[in-house]
Amino acid sequence: MMELICPAGTPAALKSAIDAGADAIYCGFNDETNARNFPGLNFSRDELRKAIALAHGRGAKILVAINTFPRAAAVDIWHRAVDDAVSAGADALILADIGLMDYTARRHPNQRLHVSVQAAAANPDAIAFYAENFGARRVVLPRVLSVPEIAEITRESACETEVFVFGGLCVMAEGRCSLSSYATGKSPNMQGVCSPPSHVTYEQTAEGTKSSLGGFTINRFGTSEPAGYPTLCKGRFSTAQGAGYIFEDPVSLDATTLLRGLRDAGVTALKIEGRQRGRAYVESVVRHFRHALAALESGSETDIAGLKPFTEGQASTLGAYRKTWR
Amino acid sequence: MQLSLGPVLYNWAPERWRDFYFRIADEAPVDVVSVGEVVCSKRSPFIADHIPAVVERLQKAGKQVLLGSLILVSLRRERRQTEELASAEGVLVEVNDLTCLRALAGRPHAIGPFVNIYNEASAAFHAAQGAERICLPPELPLVSVAAIAKAVPDVTIELFAFGRVPLAISARCYHARLHKLAKDNCRFVCEKDPDGLILNTLEQQDFLTINGVQTLSHTCANLLGEAGLLRESNVGSLRLSPQDCDMVAVARTFRDVLDGRDDVDGGNRRLAAAYPGVPFSNGFLWAEPGHLYRQARSGDAHGPVSQIGAV
């Protein structure tokens, strides 16, 4: 059966994920070394050690994401994160930076290493590069691929593949996007944040609400429309060819209906996005996918509408997995 | 300090593309020229026939020629194309995705601005793999640039110094989406916008530029005022990215300021005249939002740090 990999931004969420049936939980340290570097989120060294003890006692694994790109002249901070995660007993490290993978492979040759989605390894050659140079055992595939493409890559891949099945959806190739830092000075690659709340403003006008990021208007909502969070690539913009959601509608990924295809493609693990989300989200989404996987095994039907409250704008998409735009 | 010309990122008519490089070969004071379609593999066949003549003309003019690899490689056809490129002889391949690096297997090469090198450890890894030139990602601040350049003294470190800044790449084509076309049947609508399609906010603020699967800044990077500072930080080359404007004039301006024949103020006036209506930006270098422009104080590019770096 495919492994279910679940997010945890806090020890409480981690416990919920285990209770709900996660095979593995991924988390990060509470600093700039991980790509969900939000205030009040993530784990101290001590919390990580306790989390690993708890998870191992319940038969679950802990994967530690150290997936930002180390700042020049400060790579020690990232090296310490790797060393501490290894000594705490992490089952795998999720890394994006080549220099950090090189360090980890040399310093901790027995440590299991996963290639983060932030490394944007989108084909078997790129994957083989990581497997050959650093002994990577698994790659988290970018969300730009269709199911047939995933099947082809997995067939040729030098290591296991893991794909996102639920949650926030990058429309740009992950780890290769500077839109956030262009508007705010803060980027996923460097600071571990995208469209950070510190740079968001909402303004009430006679027509409704205007949301901005770093002084750029990202969207306008009428009084009857709920005002969504101004994630840059999911805003409404204007061009000579027309206005609207130029990059992507504000929707979340939900691949519940594609689980069979992903299993047949040979995918090893399914990943749920959302380390920044609360316990209720983790609990419900993990339980939903646990049931869906059990249903897949037994050949019965799955409830496909159950997750609607947890999707962005209550709308979901199959993303690139079904390339309707191809 | 070398000047290099990056690849044309837009979909230009093939003859125009060819003639652009012929003129660069004959008139532009650049040392290195990177050619090839790096944004969209669907566009590649159009310029393929002209590449040999362009490479020959540039080399005869004394330019070092680099052949750029695709930024995002996912289709089988794109992998094959990348592998073929990696076997090219007589020119250095400019790697824009790690797919290409594996095929190069340790042979000398250049690294383009689309490969994530954020620190000295990654730069050292690439140097050990055979990288002779590295054009760093545009979002890097000066402190990082200086630390990286110091760590790999044998590698020519290059910085993106002129042109709309590439900010993102996607599997999805936004030109096709806007024209309500499927990507596989896009009718190459991006050719209508040789300088990209302007994307504004709903309040009509200039914001970004769409170029098929690529998203660029609306502003034009301009590091002319920082050239002296970059030289002191061991940056060995400045990259000029082709826009739909007189790139020979742009190259001459940079060369004149670098060589002390013009000062930064004069150079900036010439750049603004060559590429009118597009504001400058240099925020990334100063660890600020990338769209901002911090005006360097008057002085020449050779001046001390305190003069050039000051607000």
Interface residues (C-beta under 8 A of the other chain):
Chain A: F69 P70 R71 A72 A73 V75 A96 D97 I98 G99 L100 D102 Y103 A119 A120 A121 A122 N123 P124 D125 A126 A128 F129 Y130 E132 V144 L145 E149 E152 V171 M172 A173 G175 R176 C177 S178 L179 S181 Y182 A183 T184 G185 S187 N189 M190 K210 G214 F216 T217 I218 N219 R220 C233 G235 R236 F237 S238 T239 A240 Q241 G242 A243 I246 F247 E248 A320 W325 R326
Chain B: I71 L72 V73 S74 R76 E78 R79 T82 E83 D97 L98 T99 L101 R102 A103 F114 N116 I117 Y118 N119 E120 A121 S122 A123 A124 F125 H126 P137 P138 E139 L140 V143 S144 V145 A147 I148 V165 L167 A168 I169 S170 A171 R172 C173 Y174 A176 R177 L178 H179 A182 K183 D184 L197 I198 L199 N200 T201 L202 E203 Q204 Q205 F207 L208 I210 T215 S217 G283 F284 A287 E288 P289 G290 H291
